[in-house]
Amino acid sequence: MSILCFLPPYFESIYILLALYVDNFYYVFLCFVIILLFSV
């Protein structure tokens, strides 16, 4: 049960990293779609 006390900070940092990863993935995906459209 003592492990639960340490969860919030790690969970927050994981959530922030996940949000940054999703943003970067969306940006890369958008660039890929644009390149695909221009190459056709």
Summary of the structure (lengths in Angstrom):
residues: 40
radius of gyration: 17.4
end to end distance: 57.2
largest distance: 57.3
contacts: 69
relative contact order: 0.09
helix: 95%
strand: 0%
